[in-house]
Structures are given as C-alpha cells and as structure tokens.
Amino acid sequence: ACPGGCLGGGGQPIYSTKAVKTKRMESLYNIDADLPLRKSHKNPHVDNLYAEYLIEPLGHKSHELLHTHYYSKNKQYDFSELE
C-alpha cells in the first residue's frame, strides 16, 4: 500500500498538471511523517477492533466488512444529444 494512503487511486482528485500532483504528494508525505500513528498494525484502536469485534485478521467478518472488490469504472458517454 502507499505510505499514508493513495495519491492517485480511485476517489482521489484528478490533477490538472504534474506540478499539482507533485505538490499534493509532498504535502501528504509531510503530514504523514508528523502523525503519531502511522502504521495500522501498531495502532491500539485497530488491535482493539480485532480483539473485540473482528476476531482475527483475514477472518470472515473482517473480509466481509473491510475488503473491497474491483469493478470496472469504464464509462461510455453518449454525445449524440449535443449535436
């Protein structure tokens, strides 16, 4: 996974220029470097969630609630009405 999360994954802003993307990347890395909890496996809240609710990593409940599935986001546009 990306340190601190994805920079250009789905749901992220679409950048107008490479310079804008680079600036956002630098900002996110700087913010991440200052956070007290940077790694989920060292987060006591995540540990507690698994201990009390999800039971085990990669278990049925954690898979059902936390995992996502890929689906194509290809869009077909119909511009005929603009003519």
MARVEXMI-673836 format. One line per field, with one value per atom (N, C-alpha, C, O): atom name; x negated, y, z; residue number from 1. Coordinates in nm, 4 decimals, padded with zeros to 6 digits. Layout:
N
atome	[CA,...]
xx	[X,...]
yy	[Y,...]
zz	[Z,...]
num	[NUM,...]
! end
This chain:
83
atome	[N,CA,C,O,N,CA,C,O,N,CA,C,O,N,CA,C,O,N,CA,C,O,N,CA,C,O,N,CA,C,O,N,CA,C,O,N,CA,C,O,N,CA,C,O,N,CA,C,O,N,CA,C,O,N,CA,C,O,N,CA,C,O,N,CA,C,O,N,CA,C,O,N,CA,C,O,N,CA,C,O,N,CA,C,O,N,CA,C,O,N,CA,C,O,N,CA,C,O,N,CA,C,O,N,CA,C,O,N,CA,C,O,N,CA,C,O,N,CA,C,O,N,CA,C,O,N,CA,C,O,N,CA,C,O,N,CA,C,O,N,CA,C,O,N,CA,C,O,N,CA,C,O,N,CA,C,O,N,CA,C,O,N,CA,C,O,N,CA,C,O,N,CA,C,O,N,CA,C,O,N,CA,C,O,N,CA,C,O,N,CA,C,O,N,CA,C,O,N,CA,C,O,N,CA,C,O,N,CA,C,O,N,CA,C,O,N,CA,C,O,N,CA,C,O,N,CA,C,O,N,CA,C,O,N,CA,C,O,N,CA,C,O,N,CA,C,O,N,CA,C,O,N,CA,C,O,N,CA,C,O,N,CA,C,O,N,CA,C,O,N,CA,C,O,N,CA,C,O,N,CA,C,O,N,CA,C,O,N,CA,C,O,N,CA,C,O,N,CA,C,O,N,CA,C,O,N,CA,C,O,N,CA,C,O,N,CA,C,O,N,CA,C,O,N,CA,C,O,N,CA,C,O,N,CA,C,O,N,CA,C,O,N,CA,C,O,N,CA,C,O,N,CA,C,O,N,CA,C,O,N,CA,C,O,N,CA,C,O,N,CA,C,O]
xx	[-00.0844,00.0000,-00.0881,-00.2058,-00.0306,-00.1036,-00.1256,-00.0345,-00.2425,-00.2627,-00.1627,-00.1589,-00.0834,00.0124,00.1363,00.2199,00.1505,00.2674,00.2320,00.1206,00.3267,00.3024,00.3024,00.3758,00.2196,00.2174,00.3037,00.3615,00.3135,00.3861,00.4862,00.5252,00.5287,00.6233,00.7645,00.7901,00.8556,00.9952,01.0476,01.0139,01.1284,01.1841,01.0954,01.1346,00.9768,00.8856,00.9078,00.9601,00.8686,00.8838,00.8060,00.7001,00.8588,00.7881,00.7098,00.7670,00.5796,00.4924,00.4825,00.4840,00.4725,00.4635,00.3227,00.3057,00.2223,00.0837,00.0000,00.0398,-00.1158,-00.2079,-00.2573,-00.2796,-00.2745,-00.3211,-00.2214,-00.2616,-00.0918,00.0110,00.0064,00.0157,-00.0079,-00.0162,-00.1399,-00.1331,-00.2516,-00.3757,-00.3610,-00.4061,-00.2986,-00.2791,-00.1890,-00.2153,-00.0826,00.0066,-00.0679,-00.0522,-00.1488,-00.2265,-00.3193,-00.3249,-00.3909,-00.4824,-00.4065,-00.4518,-00.2919,-00.2123,-00.1649,-00.1725,-00.1160,-00.0675,-00.1794,-00.1600,-00.2952,-00.4082,-00.4539,-00.4903,-00.4526,-00.4914,-00.3917,-00.4311,-00.2638,-00.1608,-00.1766,-00.1719,-00.1953,-00.2085,-00.3291,-00.3216,-00.4386,-00.5613,-00.5424,-00.6121,-00.4486,-00.4262,-00.3175,-00.2937,-00.2524,-00.1434,-00.1969,-00.2946,-00.1336,-00.1802,-00.1494,-00.2256,-00.0399,-00.0032,-00.0112,00.0767,-00.1160,-00.1366,-00.1134,-00.0976,-00.1113,-00.1012,00.0139,00.0186,00.1063,00.2265,00.1943,00.2632,00.0916,00.0600,-00.0006,-00.0203,-00.0304,-00.0804,00.0217,-00.0109,00.1434,00.2477,00.3294,00.3904,00.3316,00.4054,00.5560,00.6226,00.6102,00.7531,00.7855,00.8896,00.6966,00.7150,00.7009,00.7787,00.6025,00.5864,00.7136,00.7587,00.7707,00.8925,01.0110,01.0916,01.0216,01.1285,01.1233,01.2257,01.0033,00.9895,01.0169,01.0839,00.9664,00.9835,01.1301,01.1740,01.2054,01.3422,01.4507,01.5633,01.4193,01.5268,01.4931,01.5690,01.3811,01.3482,01.2864,01.2819,01.2396,01.1847,01.0455,00.9532,01.0270,00.8946,00.8700,00.9627,00.7442,00.7107,00.7366,00.7112,00.7858,00.8162,00.9285,00.9491,01.0006,01.1145,01.2367,01.2334,01.3441,01.4652,01.5231,01.5536,01.5385,01.6014,01.5165,01.5700,01.3858,01.3007,01.3017,01.3012,01.3030,01.3077,01.4395,01.4411,01.5482,01.6804,01.6954,01.7548,01.6423,01.6634,01.5556,01.5840,01.4332,01.3230,01.2702,01.2077,01.2936,01.2361,01.3291,01.4515,01.2684,01.3449,01.3195,01.2300,01.3974,01.3848,01.3726,01.4372,01.2902,01.2702,01.3915,01.4483,01.4294,01.5249,01.4844,01.4353,01.5048,01.4621,01.5386,01.6596,01.4672,01.5291,01.5261,01.5405,01.5074,01.5092,01.6466,01.7489,01.6474,01.7736,01.7907,01.6960,01.9107,01.9450,02.0319,02.1392,01.9858,02.0601,02.1336,02.0825,02.2526,02.3321,02.3405,02.4142,02.2645,02.2615,02.3555,02.3555,02.4350,02.5208,02.6212,02.6584,02.6654,02.7633,02.7028,02.7767,02.5714,02.5056,02.4939,02.4626,02.5188,02.5031,02.6160,02.6173]
yy	[-00.1187,00.0000,00.1239,00.1186,00.2321,00.3592,00.4107,00.4012,00.4644,00.5250,00.6387,00.7322,00.6323,00.7387,00.7348,00.8247,00.6351,00.6270,00.6566,00.6994,00.6336,00.6536,00.8008,00.8816,00.8329,00.9680,00.9797,01.0855,00.8750,00.8850,00.7741,00.7474,00.7086,00.5993,00.6489,00.7693,00.5548,00.5898,00.6755,00.6524,00.7725,00.8615,00.9792,01.0660,00.9833,01.0943,01.2035,01.1761,01.3264,01.4343,01.4046,01.3418,01.4497,01.4387,01.5684,01.6774,01.5556,01.6723,01.7311,01.6599,01.8628,01.9305,01.9258,01.9253,01.9225,01.9199,01.8290,01.7951,01.7906,01.7088,01.7876,01.7299,01.9186,02.0022,02.0001,01.9962,02.0028,01.9990,01.8643,01.8590,01.7556,01.6223,01.6114,01.5561,01.6635,01.6592,01.7369,01.6910,01.8536,01.9362,01.8642,01.8666,01.8003,01.7254,01.6084,01.5812,01.5394,01.4269,01.4726,01.4095,01.5804,01.6322,01.6686,01.6388,01.7328,01.7726,01.6519,01.6510,01.5494,01.4301,01.3565,01.3089,01.3467,01.2806,01.3598,01.3005,01.4924,01.5749,01.5599,01.5489,01.5594,01.5402,01.4031,01.3907,01.3009,01.1637,01.1483,01.0779,01.2129,01.2000,01.2506,01.2059,01.3438,01.4024,01.3322,01.3689,01.2333,01.1665,01.0680,00.9978,01.0623,00.9689,00.8226,00.7336,00.7971,00.6612,00.6538,00.7044,00.5911,00.5866,00.4486,00.4351,00.3466,00.2093,00.1388,00.1333,00.0853,00.0260,-00.0900,-00.1086,-00.1677,-00.2823,-00.2400,-00.3239,-00.1109,-00.0604,00.0319,00.1009,00.0332,00.1204,00.0438,-00.0580,00.0904,00.0184,00.0128,-00.0805,00.1098,00.1088,-00.0039,-00.0687,-00.0266,-00.1367,-00.2700,-00.3625,-00.2795,-00.4019,-00.4314,-00.5458,-00.3280,-00.3442,-00.3858,-00.4697,-00.3287,-00.3648,-00.5135,-00.5818,-00.5624,-00.7051,-00.7913,-00.8941,-00.7507,-00.8309,-00.8427,-00.9486,-00.7340,-00.7331,-00.7551,-00.7904,-00.7350,-00.7438,-00.8303,-00.9205,-00.8032,-00.8746,-01.0116,-01.0956,-01.0341,-01.1608,-01.1909,-01.2112,-01.1945,-01.2285,-01.1597,-01.1406,-01.1226,-01.0693,-01.1759,-01.2943,-01.1344,-01.2224,-01.3213,-01.4168,-01.2986,-01.3839,-01.3454,-01.2488,-01.4215,-01.3994,-01.2601,-01.1891,-01.2209,-01.0923,-00.9757,-00.8806,-00.9817,-00.8719,-00.8653,-00.7564,-00.9803,-00.9809,-00.9214,-00.8402,-00.9622,-00.9153,-00.7638,-00.6972,-00.7097,-00.5686,-00.4741,-00.3571,-00.5224,-00.4321,-00.4423,-00.3482,-00.5523,-00.5707,-00.5157,-00.5220,-00.4626,-00.4124,-00.5026,-00.5871,-00.4839,-00.5650,-00.4734,-00.3688,-00.5135,-00.4356,-00.4478,-00.5558,-00.3371,-00.3397,-00.2298,-00.1245,-00.2545,-00.1620,-00.0310,-00.0295,00.0767,00.2082,00.2747,00.3964,00.1939,00.2495,00.3080,00.2434,00.4295,00.4967,00.5131,00.5439,00.4922,00.5147,00.6396,00.6437,00.7392,00.8638,00.8704,00.8265,00.9251,00.9438,01.0935,01.1656,01.1390,01.2809,01.3163,01.4302,01.2207,01.2457,01.3571,01.4297,01.3716,01.4760,01.6158,01.7142,01.6267,01.7574,01.8098,01.9270,01.7240,01.7651,01.8525,01.8953]
zz	[00.0000,00.0000,00.0000,00.0359,-00.0397,-00.0442,00.0980,00.1803,00.1295,00.2610,00.2817,00.2018,00.3856,00.4135,00.3260,00.3350,00.2430,00.1550,00.0113,-00.0191,-00.0766,-00.2199,-00.2575,-00.2007,-00.3531,-00.4082,-00.5319,-00.5570,-00.6085,-00.7339,-00.7550,-00.8687,-00.6488,-00.6633,-00.6854,-00.6883,-00.7009,-00.7208,-00.6068,-00.4907,-00.6387,-00.5380,-00.5040,-00.4260,-00.5612,-00.5364,-00.6407,-00.7487,-00.6096,-00.7076,-00.8355,-00.8318,-00.9470,-01.0742,-01.0905,-01.0884,-01.1067,-01.1088,-01.2488,-01.3491,-01.2519,-01.3809,-01.4384,-01.5603,-01.3527,-01.4010,-01.3116,-01.2002,-01.3626,-01.2833,-01.1621,-01.0557,-01.1776,-01.0664,-00.9504,-00.8341,-00.9815,-00.8775,-00.8055,-00.6829,-00.8814,-00.8217,-00.7330,-00.6232,-00.7797,-00.7023,-00.5720,-00.4670,-00.5778,-00.4583,-00.3573,-00.2371,-00.4073,-00.3176,-00.2547,-00.1357,-00.3339,-00.2833,-00.1706,-00.0651,-00.1928,-00.0905,00.0367,00.1472,00.0211,00.1373,00.2169,00.3398,00.1465,00.2166,00.2888,00.4006,00.2267,00.2930,00.4153,00.5169,00.4069,00.5219,00.6363,00.7524,00.6038,00.7063,00.7711,00.8934,00.6891,00.7387,00.8311,00.9318,00.7975,00.8771,01.0197,01.1108,01.0402,01.1720,01.2538,01.3688,01.1966,01.2681,01.3720,01.3460,01.4895,01.5926,01.5587,01.5965,01.4887,01.4481,01.2963,01.2265,01.2458,01.1013,01.0423,00.9210,01.1257,01.0760,01.1467,01.2695,01.0683,01.1276,01.2215,01.3217,01.1910,01.2776,01.4117,01.4996,01.4280,01.5564,01.6233,01.7198,01.5728,01.6249,01.7297,01.6968,01.8541,01.9583,01.9314,01.9764,01.8597,01.8270,01.7284,01.7396,01.6328,01.5379,01.6112,01.5879,01.6989,01.7793,01.8586,01.8645,01.9190,01.9979,01.9093,01.9495,01.7916,01.6984,01.6641,01.6636,01.6358,01.6054,01.7285,01.7185,01.8429,01.9643,02.0053,02.0501,01.9900,02.0413,01.9366,01.9718,01.8082,01.7097,01.5885,01.5531,01.5261,01.4026,01.4282,01.3383,01.5482,01.5976,01.5433,01.6222,01.4109,01.3575,01.2232,01.1446,01.1977,01.0654,00.9592,00.9815,00.8475,00.7340,00.7643,00.6894,00.8732,00.9061,00.8237,00.7475,00.8394,00.7607,00.7835,00.6876,00.9096,00.9390,00.8891,00.8321,00.9096,00.8621,00.7098,00.6523,00.6447,00.4980,00.4482,00.3556,00.5099,00.4680,00.4858,00.4010,00.5945,00.6261,00.5738,00.5482,00.5577,00.5260,00.3837,00.3347,00.3177,00.1846,00.0774,00.0890,-00.0259,-00.1394,-00.2590,-00.2571,-00.3602,-00.4807,-00.6012,-00.6083,-00.6943,-00.8156,-00.9064,-00.9227,-00.9640,-01.0737,-01.1702,-01.1293,-01.2956,-01.3991,-01.3883,-01.3660,-01.4041,-01.3994,-01.5372,-01.5491,-01.6395,-01.7747,-01.8021,-01.7794,-01.8504,-01.8771,-02.0272,-02.0995,-02.0712,-02.2106,-02.2146,-02.1544,-02.2845,-02.2942,-02.4267,-02.5297,-02.4233,-02.5439,-02.5703,-02.5031,-02.6684,-02.7006,-02.8157,-02.8624,-02.8617,-02.9773,-02.9508,-03.0430,-02.8268,-02.7964,-02.8026,-02.8053,-02.8048,-02.8118,-02.9544,-02.9757,-03.0507,-03.1906,-03.2372,-03.3526]
num	[1,1,1,1,2,2,2,2,3,3,3,3,4,4,4,4,5,5,5,5,6,6,6,6,7,7,7,7,8,8,8,8,9,9,9,9,10,10,10,10,11,11,11,11,12,12,12,12,13,13,13,13,14,14,14,14,15,15,15,15,16,16,16,16,17,17,17,17,18,18,18,18,19,19,19,19,20,20,20,20,21,21,21,21,22,22,22,22,23,23,23,23,24,24,24,24,25,25,25,25,26,26,26,26,27,27,27,27,28,28,28,28,29,29,29,29,30,30,30,30,31,31,31,31,32,32,32,32,33,33,33,33,34,34,34,34,35,35,35,35,36,36,36,36,37,37,37,37,38,38,38,38,39,39,39,39,40,40,40,40,41,41,41,41,42,42,42,42,43,43,43,43,44,44,44,44,45,45,45,45,46,46,46,46,47,47,47,47,48,48,48,48,49,49,49,49,50,50,50,50,51,51,51,51,52,52,52,52,53,53,53,53,54,54,54,54,55,55,55,55,56,56,56,56,57,57,57,57,58,58,58,58,59,59,59,59,60,60,60,60,61,61,61,61,62,62,62,62,63,63,63,63,64,64,64,64,65,65,65,65,66,66,66,66,67,67,67,67,68,68,68,68,69,69,69,69,70,70,70,70,71,71,71,71,72,72,72,72,73,73,73,73,74,74,74,74,75,75,75,75,76,76,76,76,77,77,77,77,78,78,78,78,79,79,79,79,80,80,80,80,81,81,81,81,82,82,82,82,83,83,83,83]
! end
